[in-house]
Amino acid sequence: MKKLLALISSLAMALILAGCGGNAESSEGASDDVEVAVITGSYGTPAAKYAIDAFKELGTGKGWNVTVADTDFDFNQVNSLMQDASLRQVDAIVLGFPTPEQITVGLRAANDADVPVYVIDGGTAPMEGVALNVTSDSVQLGEISAQALLDAMGGPGKVLVIGHDPHPGIRLRTQEAISYLEKAGAEIVDIKQVKEPASSQGEALNFATDFLQANADDLDGVWAGWDAAAMGVVQALNSADRTEIPVTGIEATDQAVAEIGKDGPFMATVFQDWDAIVGRMAEVMEADFNGTDPVTNYEEMPGILVNQDNLDSFNS
């Protein structure tokens, strides 16, 4: 009987140990079960593509299952995808470059389902219901790009502005740039609004071409809220043989940096550190998955001016 009891006890202990071993293995591989749904409407723009690809690479490297869905600027579909991800009880939703007022339905669904929502470059102020929004400092972007244009013009002059008000970040940095330029004595001769970011280079090309034809001698510089629009202006100035008119942009895309290296009108851009932005996002998310709540739900990252003086540091 004692031998039988000992055998039963040994078998029971073995089963307990086996169960503990299974739990330990599951805990160590927990990151493999983390599901992150990345949803954006802006993947067709260079900055968004770079940032979202960088985040996916980071998350995948941490063992997360990261899926990316793009809606091509259809925010109704963004809301629908957020609702679907909330129903599936993903571990987190990451929104790439959203407009805050257009995601209220999806955000409510995520909050009701207790699914945390993280945001890359969405809005210019803290958003209720968001775990963390990491974005560029739009005020700083507008001011340093405006000063770069003043420097390139050799002082205040007549400036054409290209913006896109539906995007809150571009809207704020455009407002700041205009205010900064006007305080310095510059005259804003016109403000053009791009309708679609994906077609912004072509739209800006048309804006600048039309303006030059109608106002040949009334332009000393062009401020553009992002590099694709600035590139469209550069095309127009090159075609009109008006390369003495300086242009500044924001983002520091490869195309823009290459253009600044030429003896043409593109004089400066501002580097938005997407690697730092998505790196910070991934860092806070990982801590959250491990039980540490975000300390704040809004963080801004400064930009760095890129011009002929430091161009070598930004060449690929």
C-alpha positions in Angstrom: 0.0 0.0 0.0 2.9 2.4 0.9 4.5 1.7 -2.5 1.2 2.4 -4.2 0.7 5.7 -2.4 4.2 6.7 -3.2 3.7 5.9 -6.8 0.4 7.9 -6.9 2.1 10.8 -5.1 5.0 10.8 -7.6 2.6 10.8 -10.5 0.7 13.7 -9.1 3.8 15.7 -8.5 5.0 15.0 -12.0 1.7 16.2 -13.4 1.9 19.4 -11.3 5.4 20.1 -12.4 4.4 19.4 -16.0 1.6 21.9 -15.6 3.9 24.5 -14.1 6.4 23.9 -16.9 3.7 24.5 -19.5 2.6 27.7 -17.8 6.1 29.0 -17.7 6.6 28.3 -21.4 3.4 30.1 -22.2 4.4 33.1 -20.1 7.8 33.3 -21.8 6.1 33.2 -25.2 3.3 35.6 -24.3 4.5 38.2 -26.7 3.7 35.8 -29.5 0.0 36.1 -28.6 0.0 39.9 -28.6 -2.2 41.1 -31.5 -1.8 44.8 -32.6 -4.1 46.2 -35.3 -2.6 49.1 -37.2 -5.2 51.2 -39.0 -4.5 54.2 -41.2 -6.0 56.2 -44.1 -2.7 57.7 -45.0 -0.4 54.9 -46.1 -0.1 56.4 -49.6 1.9 59.3 -48.3 5.7 58.9 -47.8 5.8 59.9 -44.1 3.0 57.7 -43.1 4.4 54.7 -45.0 7.8 55.1 -43.4 6.4 55.5 -39.9 4.0 52.6 -40.1 6.5 50.3 -41.7 9.0 51.2 -39.0 6.4 50.5 -36.3 5.5 47.1 -37.8 9.1 46.1 -38.0 9.6 47.1 -34.3 6.5 45.3 -33.1 7.2 42.2 -35.2 10.7 42.2 -33.6 9.1 42.1 -30.2 7.1 39.0 -31.2 3.8 40.9 -31.7 1.4 39.9 -34.5 1.1 43.3 -36.2 -1.4 43.7 -39.1 -1.7 46.9 -41.2 -4.9 48.1 -42.9 -5.1 51.2 -45.0 -8.4 52.9 -46.1 -7.0 55.5 -48.6 -8.3 58.5 -46.6 -11.8 56.9 -46.0 -12.4 57.7 -42.3 -15.7 55.9 -42.2 -13.8 52.8 -43.0 -11.2 53.6 -40.3 -14.1 53.7 -37.8 -15.4 50.4 -39.2 -12.0 48.7 -38.9 -11.7 50.0 -35.3 -15.0 48.5 -34.4 -14.1 45.2 -36.0 -10.7 45.1 -34.1 -12.6 46.0 -30.9 -15.0 43.1 -31.4 -12.0 40.7 -31.9 -10.5 42.0 -28.7 -7.1 42.7 -30.1 -4.5 43.7 -27.5 -4.1 47.2 -29.0 -5.2 49.4 -31.9 -2.6 51.8 -33.4 -4.0 54.6 -35.5 -1.6 56.1 -38.1 -2.1 59.8 -38.8 -5.8 60.1 -37.9 -7.9 63.2 -37.7 -9.3 63.1 -34.2 -12.8 64.4 -34.9 -13.3 61.7 -37.6 -12.6 58.7 -35.4 -15.0 59.2 -32.6 -17.2 56.2 -33.5 -14.3 53.8 -33.6 -12.7 55.2 -30.5 -15.9 54.8 -28.5 -16.1 51.1 -29.7 -12.5 50.5 -28.5 -13.1 52.2 -25.2 -16.3 50.2 -24.6 -14.3 47.0 -25.3 -11.4 48.0 -23.1 -9.0 47.9 -26.1 -6.3 50.5 -25.7 -5.8 52.9 -28.7 -2.4 54.3 -29.5 -1.9 57.1 -32.0 0.9 58.1 -34.3 0.8 61.8 -35.2 -2.8 62.4 -34.6 -4.0 65.9 -33.6 -2.1 68.6 -31.8 -3.5 68.2 -28.3 -4.3 65.4 -25.8 -7.3 63.2 -27.0 -9.8 61.7 -24.5 -10.0 58.0 -24.7 -6.5 57.5 -26.2 -3.8 55.6 -24.3 -1.0 57.6 -25.9 -0.5 60.0 -28.9 3.1 60.6 -30.0 3.4 63.3 -32.5 5.6 66.0 -33.9 5.8 69.4 -32.3 3.8 71.3 -34.9 4.5 74.7 -33.4 8.2 74.2 -33.6 8.0 72.7 -37.1 6.2 75.8 -38.3 8.5 78.3 -36.7 11.9 76.8 -37.7 10.8 76.2 -41.3 9.5 79.8 -41.5 12.8 81.1 -40.2 14.7 79.0 -42.7 12.6 80.6 -45.5 13.3 84.1 -44.1 17.0 83.3 -44.1 16.9 81.9 -47.7 15.1 85.1 -48.9 17.5 87.3 -47.1 14.8 88.9 -45.0 11.0 89.4 -45.3 9.3 89.3 -48.6 6.2 88.1 -50.5 5.4 84.5 -49.6 3.1 81.9 -51.1 1.8 79.4 -48.5 0.7 75.8 -49.3 -1.3 74.0 -46.6 -3.9 71.3 -45.9 -6.3 72.3 -43.2 -8.1 69.0 -42.7 -4.9 67.6 -41.1 -4.6 69.2 -37.7 -0.8 69.0 -37.5 -0.4 70.6 -40.9 -3.1 73.2 -40.1 -1.3 74.2 -36.8 2.2 74.4 -38.3 0.8 76.4 -41.2 -0.8 78.8 -38.8 2.4 79.1 -36.8 4.5 79.7 -39.9 2.1 82.4 -41.2 2.2 84.2 -37.8 6.0 83.9 -37.6 6.5 85.2 -41.1 4.1 88.1 -40.7 5.7 89.1 -37.4 9.0 89.3 -39.2 7.5 91.6 -41.8 6.7 89.2 -44.6 3.6 89.6 -46.8 1.5 86.4 -47.3 0.4 86.9 -51.0 -1.8 83.8 -51.1 -2.7 80.6 -49.1 -3.4 77.5 -51.2 -5.1 74.5 -49.7 -4.3 71.0 -51.1 -7.4 68.8 -51.3 -5.8 65.4 -51.2 -2.4 64.6 -49.6 -1.8 61.8 -52.0 -2.0 64.2 -55.0 -0.4 67.1 -53.2 2.7 67.3 -55.5 0.6 67.7 -58.6 -1.8 70.1 -56.9 1.1 72.3 -55.6 2.7 72.2 -59.1 -0.6 73.6 -60.5 -0.9 76.2 -57.7 2.6 77.5 -58.2 2.4 77.5 -62.0 -0.8 79.5 -62.1 0.5 82.0 -59.5 3.7 82.6 -61.5 1.8 83.2 -64.7 -0.5 85.7 -63.0 2.0 87.3 -60.7 5.4 87.0 -62.3 7.1 89.6 -60.1 5.1 89.2 -56.8 6.8 86.2 -55.2 10.0 86.0 -53.1 9.5 82.6 -51.4 7.2 79.6 -50.9 6.5 77.9 -47.6 5.0 74.4 -47.9 3.6 72.4 -45.0 5.2 69.1 -46.2 7.7 68.0 -48.7 5.5 66.5 -51.4 3.8 69.9 -51.8 7.2 71.6 -51.7 8.4 69.3 -54.5 5.5 70.4 -56.7 6.5 74.0 -56.2 10.1 73.2 -57.1 8.9 71.6 -60.3 7.0 74.7 -61.2 9.9 77.0 -60.4 12.3 74.9 -62.4 10.0 74.9 -65.4 9.5 78.7 -65.2 13.3 79.2 -64.8 12.6 81.0 -61.4 15.0 79.0 -59.3 16.0 82.1 -57.4 12.8 81.8 -55.4 13.5 79.7 -52.3 11.2 76.9 -51.1 11.0 75.2 -47.7 9.2 72.1 -46.7 8.7 69.7 -43.7 9.4 65.9 -43.3 12.9 65.5 -44.8 11.9 62.8 -47.3 14.7 61.2 -49.4 13.4 63.1 -52.4 13.5 66.4 -50.6 16.9 65.9 -49.1 18.3 65.0 -52.5 16.8 68.2 -54.0 18.3 70.4 -51.3 21.7 69.0 -52.4 21.2 70.6 -55.9 21.6 74.3 -56.8 17.9 74.8 -57.0 15.1 76.5 -55.2 14.6 73.8 -52.4 16.5 75.4 -49.6 15.4 73.6 -46.4 13.1 71.1 -44.8 12.5 69.8 -41.3 13.3 66.3 -40.3 10.5 64.6 -38.4 12.0 61.7 -36.4 9.6 58.9 -37.2 12.0 56.3 -35.8 12.0 58.1 -32.4 8.2 58.6 -32.5 7.3 55.0 -33.3 10.1 53.8 -31.0 8.6 55.7 -28.1 5.2 54.3 -29.0 6.4 50.7 -29.0 8.3 51.3 -25.7 5.1 52.5 -23.9 3.0 49.8 -25.5 5.3 47.0 -24.3 5.3 48.4 -20.8 1.5 48.6 -20.9 1.3 44.9 -22.0 3.4 44.1 -19.0 1.1 46.0 -16.6 2.5 49.5 -16.5 0.0 52.2 -17.6 1.2 55.1 -19.7 2.1 58.1 -17.5 0.7 60.6 -20.0 -1.5 60.3 -23.1 0.3 63.0 -25.3 3.9 63.5 -26.2 5.5 65.8 -28.7 8.8 65.2 -30.6 10.9 68.2 -31.9 12.1 68.4 -35.5 15.5 69.2 -36.9 16.2 71.7 -39.6 17.9 70.2 -42.7 19.7 72.5 -45.1 23.0 72.8 -47.0 24.9 73.1 -43.7 24.0 69.7 -42.3 22.8 67.9 -45.4 25.5 65.1 -45.3 24.0 63.9 -42.0 20.7 63.2 -43.6 21.8 61.7 -46.9 20.8 58.0 -47.2 
